[in-house]
Amino acid sequence: MTGERDTVRKTESETETITRKARRLEEARKRETTSAWYGLGMFGLVGWAVAVPVLAGIALGLWIDRRWPGEVSWTLTLLIVGAALGALNAWYWVQREGRGD
């Protein structure tokens, strides 16, 4: 009989420990911890999200203009397209981080 009581007490103790740890985890998730480093990281993410499509558009436009010269400046056209895609990409990342996904 004593062994059974020890097992019940031990089980209750383990249950309480698990419950306590689960509460702490839930409270930690609710707390927002945004620091200056987080803000700088977001600036970097948004910057790269815009810069990469713009540079890719410029590179592709230069290649097309050299390969097939014409009246239309593909460099300028694809720069604008890259800037638009970059802005959409940055908006997506800011929205995603704002929701906490």
ChimeraX attribute file (.defattr): number of C-alpha atoms within 10 A of each C-alpha:
attribute: neighborCount
match mode: 1-to-1
recipient: residues
	/A:1	5
	/A:2	7
	/A:3	8
	/A:4	9
	/A:5	10
	/A:6	11
	/A:7	11
	/A:8	12
	/A:9	12
	/A:10	12
	/A:11	12
	/A:12	12
	/A:13	12
	/A:14	12
	/A:15	12
	/A:16	12
	/A:17	12
	/A:18	12
	/A:19	12
	/A:20	12
	/A:21	12
	/A:22	12
	/A:23	12
	/A:24	12
	/A:25	11
	/A:26	11
	/A:27	11
	/A:28	11
	/A:29	10
	/A:30	9
	/A:31	8
	/A:32	9
	/A:33	8
	/A:34	8
	/A:35	9
	/A:36	8
	/A:37	9
	/A:38	11
	/A:39	11
	/A:40	11
	/A:41	12
	/A:42	16
	/A:43	14
	/A:44	12
	/A:45	15
	/A:46	19
	/A:47	14
	/A:48	15
	/A:49	21
	/A:50	21
	/A:51	17
	/A:52	15
	/A:53	22
	/A:54	22
	/A:55	15
	/A:56	14
	/A:57	23
	/A:58	21
	/A:59	16
	/A:60	15
	/A:61	19
	/A:62	19
	/A:63	14
	/A:64	15
	/A:65	16
	/A:66	11
	/A:67	9
	/A:68	9
	/A:69	12
	/A:70	10
	/A:71	6
	/A:72	9
	/A:73	13
	/A:74	22
	/A:75	19
	/A:76	14
	/A:77	13
	/A:78	21
	/A:79	21
	/A:80	16
	/A:81	16
	/A:82	21
	/A:83	19
	/A:84	15
	/A:85	18
	/A:86	21
	/A:87	19
	/A:88	14
	/A:89	17
	/A:90	21
	/A:91	14
	/A:92	14
	/A:93	16
	/A:94	16
	/A:95	12
	/A:96	11
	/A:97	10
	/A:98	9
	/A:99	8
	/A:100	8
	/A:101	6
